[in-house]
């Protein structure tokens, strides 16, 4: 799989994650700013592409004269005619039929010239604007072309070799290129300057820099002995297909490493392996105290709603249940007083405070808070309807089955005794009346007297009165039943809301896991591709012309 396809997959993954608010804009920007193209992209469709050698340097160091000498003809204009203070000049062999310029490159700032030197057909010469120009546009143009360069030929002069801002700027934007340093105008140079420049480069991170001295005056007789022939041999060696392939592999390896680092940074934004499910224990601890406090804090509204509800027994149940909801802004009929609202602003703020604590904890654990906030906002919008719905259900059930099971059993038993005992007493008294009548007739004795009548009446009354009063004492209060039903309904509603939050956390964790797995799969393919490229052997020249993969000192 190519670097370009891996980068495209990573960008699509990051774009989707950003749209779902899992990644920050900075993470997406980092991936989008990774360089996608390399030197080979200039020659799309060509198998045997030339080496891209670019000349960089400050004003007046003789880049164009060096280029003309290497090309074997006057392909670059020099002196006052030199145009590259404002544009890029490309010198192509006539065999190169087409170039794919970098995206966004202004065509009016690119000049192309054709040469016919077959000895240099495998090199595309690029004459860059002066790197020390005060024009910011020139620097932007140079940096836009830099990823498309195989070899940076950095040219200095004996007088200006210590002006290192140019090559430091180039290196700070990537170490994918081979570097050749040329001290031009060597006829004015001294060996001590060569050694000083060498030490300067070593301190900057070039272990064994290749430094060449050239004298590009017009005639051979005028020129001082230099390293021009060695420069030609090095360029010929770099145009070797195997060496050029290693340069490409090196560039791809660095780009893959940058892609891997960006992907790892993006994956780190998704949080640790514990994820959102690790918030369950935190949520349970906060809700245990928070929900208890909410129920206790609603005690007064619960009692008032129950009292008003029971006080309107003559009203239809549907009308009485309206006490649980906030009154409308414009009531249909005027009311003497504002009814008590069960779920008020205080209760809502207490619930939202717990949810905010959950959001803060998620952020402290490195988890994305925006997806969690969206899920909690959905649940927060259902809090009041859920609480009121469960409160109504609890109220109905409490009034249909008032009291607890033992109380209801005792109530039924005393009700039964309130019927059974008076009937039993009445039966016994009736029996005594009949029996007394029989004996009075047979023995002509006196019939039942006043005392019997009084005592019998007291017996019947007591047989009814005792279980009746016990039954009344055991009868549940409608107000207490309503209070109990409302409390149970609120507790049940808050428990359901807690379950919804936990379900939301589980769903978020599943989404996060799927997103991480997709990102890790791209990262694994990137690492595999990077390993495959880094295991290839290097040509001996590669070790010298390629800098160490470290960031230079500022």
Phi, psi and omega in degrees: 000135184281161177298320182300317180291322177296317179297320179296318178298316180297319180293319179295319177298314181293323179295317178296317179296324179292319179298328178270007176068026176273332182241154177280163178295330180294320179295317178294320180297320179300316179291322181290335181274353177295138182290129183264329187254159177228188181303323183296335182292342176290339185237048183303130179091352180258126184284310184261080184277156177279164173285136178263107181249120185247136179263123177238157177159175181277179181292133173080014180270355175088036179297316184292322178294323177294320179297316179298321181291321178291321181286342180079010177199166184278076179274337181246135176281146185238174174065221183290342180277348186296122185267354193281006170288347182233350186210173177257135178248127179251133179239109187247150170284153184297345180284343178278110188276329186206142176242141174257098185292156180302146180297137179081000181285124180291121183297330181290348179254016178235122178246131181247137177227144182256135173238167187237019181278104183294336178292341180241029181289338182267018178230132170257114181273135179234117178260112186270159174298159180300126186289339181266015180293147177281349180287118178294329179296326178296317179296318179299322179294318178298313183292331177291329181271340187304319180297344183263013185253134174273315185232126174265114174260100185266118187255131175232173175238162180302330181279337189234023183289340180273358175282088191264004183296327182295303184288334174293322176298316181296316184290329179295345179257019173137147179246030184277355190253152168283149184236128170236125179257132183236123170267099180276170182058041184295345177299341178254006185261169179225155184300326181295330177290322176300312181295321179294319178295321178298314179295324178299317180289323179296317178296333180277357176113358176274111188296310181222073187295144176271111182242126183239143179252131181226150175231109188251035174294167194299313187251153181297326182294329182283338191282141175279150179304129185218192183254026185296318180298323178293323176299319179296318179297319179297318179294321177298320180293322180289336177281353175302137185302321182291317180294317179298323178296322178292324175299319178295319179296321178298314180298317179294322180298319179291319178294321177294323177296318178295322178295317179299317180296318179295321178294319179296319178297319179294319179294327178296331178293341181278356175097180183279181184290334181292320173066208186288334179295336177292348178277352184298315180295321177297317180297317181298319180294318181289321182287330180302316178275323183294314182290324176298318178295324179295314180296318178294321180291337179270008183300315180295312176300323180297314181296319181291321177295317180296318181296315180291325180296312181293327181290348179250041183300333180285343181278157176297151182300319181300320180291322180291326180292345177294346177297335183286340184255159177292144178292152179292158181298326180232088183298148182295322178231142180295142180244149182292332181210156181283122181292154181287132178270131184289306181259100187259184182297325179297313180298319180296320179293325178295317178296313182294330177297320177295320179293325177294322175299323178295320178296317180297318180296320178298317178296321179292335178271006178078020180266151177293126184268336184295315176299322178294319179299318179298318179294318180291325178298322178297317180291319180300327178289346181256000186297305184297312178300322180294314181298313182294322179295315180290327177295318177297318179295317178296324179294316179299313181296321180294323180282331176286327180229075184292153177072179178266178187296315180296318180297317179294325178293314178296323179297317178294322181292315179293326176296321177294317179295326179298340177263316186292312185295315176300321179294321179294317179297319179296322178294319180294316179298319179299319179297318180294323178296313180295317182293321178295323178295317180298314182293324179294325180289316184289319186252007180051039178265169178292144180278185184300142184260191181292321180302318180297319181297318180294313182295322179295321179296316177300321180297316181294319181296316179295322179298332178268321189291319183296305178295331179296312180294322175300319179295320178293322179294326181276348181294123182297144175288134178298324180291316178295321177297319179296319178298314180297318180295320179294316179298315180297321179295319179293318178298317179296320180295316179294326175295320177295320178295322176298318178297323178295320178296316179297319177297321176297320177297318179296320179292319177298319179295322177295318178296317179296319179298315179297319179294317178297318181297320178295317178293320179294326178295318177295319179297320179295319178294324178295315179295322179295318179294321180295319179296320180297325181280325184284343181276353180283142181291154182252144171294150184301327181290330185301320181298335181269320187274345178262131179285165175295147183277065178226161179277127180292161178295145179290000000 
